[in-house]
């Protein structure tokens, strides 16, 4: 029996059935959710996705999100993290800035010689 129909439960059930078992997946929620957090598939998961035969579908469904956004209460954007070279994070206070009021970017890092190690 696999408890939970998130990512791990169905994956566990798949491999149990692939090895001759007849698993049951149980879920506490009364209905499936239409959305949720993105699932990151990287290095160690790629061979598993290939063996299960789902890698082509994963590639088709990839979001390729280049600007992850953190919503706050009520869905208001409180942070954007552009993933393009040279772009700078923006907070809600910067989101209202006009195009001529660009965020200056992160503060320059202090010299490593001025900081004791370990912190």
C-alpha positions in Angstrom: 0.0 0.0 0.0 1.3 3.5 -0.9 -0.1 6.3 1.3 -0.4 9.5 -0.6 -1.1 10.3 -4.2 1.5 13.1 -4.6 4.7 12.3 -6.4 6.1 9.5 -4.3 3.0 7.4 -3.8 2.2 6.7 -7.5 6.0 6.3 -8.3 6.3 3.7 -5.5 3.2 1.9 -6.8 4.5 1.9 -10.3 7.7 0.2 -9.3 5.8 -2.3 -7.0 3.6 -3.2 -10.0 6.6 -3.4 -12.3 8.1 -6.0 -9.9 5.0 -8.2 -9.7 3.0 -6.7 -6.8 -0.6 -5.3 -7.0 -0.3 -2.0 -5.0 -3.0 0.2 -3.7 -2.6 4.0 -3.5 -4.6 5.7 -0.8 -5.1 9.5 -0.5 -6.7 11.5 2.3 -7.8 14.3 0.0 -11.4 13.9 -1.4 -10.4 15.0 -4.9 -7.4 15.6 -7.0 -5.9 19.1 -7.0 -5.7 20.9 -10.3 -2.3 22.4 -9.5 0.5 22.5 -7.1 4.2 23.1 -6.9 6.4 22.3 -9.9 8.4 19.1 -9.8 12.1 19.4 -10.7 13.5 16.5 -12.6 17.2 16.6 -12.8 20.4 14.5 -12.9 19.5 11.4 -10.8 15.9 11.3 -11.9 16.6 11.4 -15.6 17.5 7.7 -15.9 14.5 6.7 -13.8 12.2 8.8 -16.0 13.8 7.0 -19.1 13.3 3.5 -17.6 9.6 4.3 -16.7 9.0 5.6 -20.2 7.8 9.0 -19.1 10.8 11.2 -20.1 9.2 12.3 -23.5 6.0 13.4 -21.7 8.0 15.2 -19.0 9.9 17.1 -21.7 6.6 18.1 -23.4 5.1 19.3 -20.1 8.2 21.2 -18.9 7.3 24.8 -18.0 10.7 26.3 -18.7 9.9 29.0 -16.2 12.4 31.8 -16.6 11.0 34.1 -13.9 9.8 32.2 -10.8 7.4 34.4 -8.8 6.6 34.1 -5.0 3.0 35.2 -4.3 2.0 36.6 -1.0 -1.4 36.8 0.7 -4.2 37.3 -1.7 -2.0 36.3 -4.6 -0.1 39.6 -4.7 3.5 39.2 -6.1 6.1 39.8 -3.4 9.2 38.5 -5.2 10.3 37.7 -8.8 13.6 35.9 -9.5 14.5 36.2 -13.2 16.8 33.4 -14.3 18.2 35.2 -17.3 21.8 36.5 -17.3 22.2 40.0 -16.0 18.7 40.2 -14.5 18.1 41.2 -10.9 15.5 40.0 -8.4 12.5 42.3 -7.9 10.4 42.7 -4.8 6.9 44.1 -4.6 8.2 47.6 -3.9 10.2 47.4 -7.1 7.4 46.0 -9.1 5.6 49.4 -9.1 8.7 51.2 -10.4 8.5 52.8 -13.8 10.9 51.5 -16.5 13.3 54.4 -15.7 13.5 53.4 -12.1 15.5 50.2 -12.4 16.5 48.1 -9.4 20.3 48.5 -9.0 20.8 44.8 -8.3 22.5 43.1 -5.4 25.1 44.9 -3.2 28.7 44.1 -4.0 30.1 41.2 -1.9 32.5 42.2 0.8 36.1 41.0 0.4 36.5 37.5 1.8 39.6 38.8 3.7 37.4 41.1 5.8 35.2 38.2 7.0 36.3 35.7 9.6 35.8 32.0 8.7 33.8 30.2 10.0 31.1 32.8 10.4 
